[in-house]
């Protein structure tokens, strides 16, 4: 369902808050997503209230640094600059181990033309999370942070350093980072040449993959995984779904292909959620729908993701594959030719 108006976002926030009452163990991800919708609805004061509730009432957030960073970015957008700066200074002093918290703080500074402070913040993050020389695999979140740092340094006309070189090497888009982050490229938007405008559209589409929107920062776009036994139970109970899942092997292949297609289109923060028949049936009952309806499956996946049940995709090449085989991802679905 597309959410196109402030009222749509407010209604979705209310739905998520009701879900949080039903699943108190998943309060943190549900509150964060509700706050993101309230920001998009323009109700930033209420979003701040949700962040404060997470930080001030038990249980303590699993990721307090992320909550504080999101709160700071939100506060700055509606006139509370001094408080936002204080929160960001506090984050830097505590040296978070979460790349997303660093990146959100850096982007908040960048958005308000505090480029020097943004570069200092993102460099402190790189120093803490990607120490040089770095020969290990860089997690996706840290790659995104290095890309943001590259952009800010390009705006400041800084010479490339080793982290910029690493960001260039990790970038998989068709448009090189130096071109993507060229400040002069925005001038092309004033051109009357269709070819120049089309080239700029291509660049902007590529750039979208590097940014976190309010909704994608804490929550992945999730694809639903059924373990073999669960899928057999699902199809035995609801044979109408066999068209969606002809075999378990085809299900796994289609899942990897879907994730790669989303990644190629620039969709950030992808994830895999694991379904079970009892929870799917409970979800269907809460929606007043039959579990045999295939249209319910993506809604179920989205709800699991909102409850913080998603595993990031792709996993590191040497980590176990998302499919549960126990084989390293590079030797399993990560190495498959689809």
Order of alpha helices (4+ residues) and beta strands (2+ residues): alpha-alpha-alpha-alpha-alpha-alpha-alpha-alpha-alpha-alpha-alpha-beta-alpha-alpha-beta-alpha-alpha-beta
